Amino acid sequence: MYTQSFNVPDETGQRTVKTVAHTEPPELMAKFDARIDADGRIEPQDWMPEAYRKTLVRQISQHAHSEIVGMLPEGNWISRAPSLKRKAILIAKVQDEGGHGLYLYSAAETLGTSRDQLLDALHSGKAKYSSIFNYPTLNWADVGVIGWLVDGAAIMNQIPLCRCSYGPYSRAMVRVCKEESFHQRQGYEALLVMMKGNQAQKDMVQDAVNRYWWKCLAMFGPPDADSPNSAQGMRWGIKRISNDDLRQKFIDATVPQAKVLGVTLPDPDLKWNEERQHYDHGQIDWEEFWATVNGNGPMNKERLATRVKAHNDGAWVREAALAHARKQQQRQQKEAA
């Protein structure tokens, strides 16, 4: 889901990434490369190339930003859930996403970038997050489709991240993947219930699938041929599977689920290829993808404004927590004296 972090450039409008040039001490670089080649883990106290550190900060922070911005489309439906059961499930899920953000910000901080710096980059619009969260949730079926398709895409990408070469990131992803797997199942179950309802409910599910399918395919990032920086991420063991392979795995897994659900995936070119033993699919609208990534999607401005407001409104909580922590520290120092 967050592989697009490897493809989004630092400057808006530029889609290519320059080859990383190493100016690091050869002996340290050789030791680092040997550990990567041996499929070892790099820990915060270990030496690492600056380019590796920067790539990780960008990848992990954009992943964290995606988690907390991703709370907004579904959080919008908590007060309008159709039953107490669905409301409780949705509240728990949104809380999980907030927790994922915390794990990931903590992992990014081990690389020497503060939480304040990470959030400033998000709130200023400098940092990116997953483009899928810049679309509106128009009805309750959207909540189920986000669970089934969006979280399903997340699982497809994040399970390989459990083997990421950077230790804190890989360990954080173990718990994240367990929770995302539950989110995917609850979303699919919610849609199954709707598909057993009346025709209006079935139409609502189909409409949500039609609007989200192509956007979910784009979430894996552009084709491998247009993603030169992905190769460097794979060389370092940050990324394990290419964009196109992840996208193909997601399609192959999702088509049978759609048949059980009873919905049609909105791609007339989607068909089984006996020779490849995979599903062929149509062309993705990459112009829409890049427009959304670069801040021109339907909800970019609203999502960012809501996130900034929530951060500002919570300032007093952070200040109170810091004041309490200082008091505790002073008390402990007095007792120790």
Salt bridges, closest charged atoms under 4 A:
ASP10 OD1 - ARG58 NH1 3.64
ASP33 OD1 - ARG235 NH2 3.84
ASP37 OD1 - ARG235 NH1 3.18
ASP39 OD1 - ARG41 NH1 3.96
ASP39 OD1 - ARG240 NH2 2.80
GLU43 OE1 - ARG171 NH2 2.85
ASP46 OD2 - ARG35 NH1 2.58
GLU50 OE1 - ARG53 NE 3.69
GLU67 OE2 - HIS63 NE2 3.42
GLU67 OE1 - HIS100 ND1 3.38
GLU74 OE2 - LYS93 NZ 2.53
ASP96 OD2 - HIS183 NE2 2.85
GLU97 OE1 - HIS100 ND1 3.45
GLU97 OE2 - HIS183 ND1 3.30
GLU109 OE1 - ARG115 NH2 3.06
ASP142 OD1 - ARG211 NH2 2.64
ASP151 OD2 - LYS93 NZ 2.63
GLU179 OE1 - HIS100 NE2 2.52
GLU179 OE2 - ARG175 NE 3.08
GLU180 OE2 - HIS100 ND1 3.47
GLU180 OE1 - HIS183 ND1 3.41
GLU189 OE1 - ARG86 NH1 2.81
ASP207 OD2 - ARG211 NE 3.04
ASP244 OD1 - ARG247 NH2 2.94
ASP252 OD2 - HIS278 ND1 2.50
ASP280 OD1 - ARG276 NH2 2.77
GLU288 OE2 - LYS215 NZ 3.86
ASP313 OD2 - LYS309 NZ 2.74
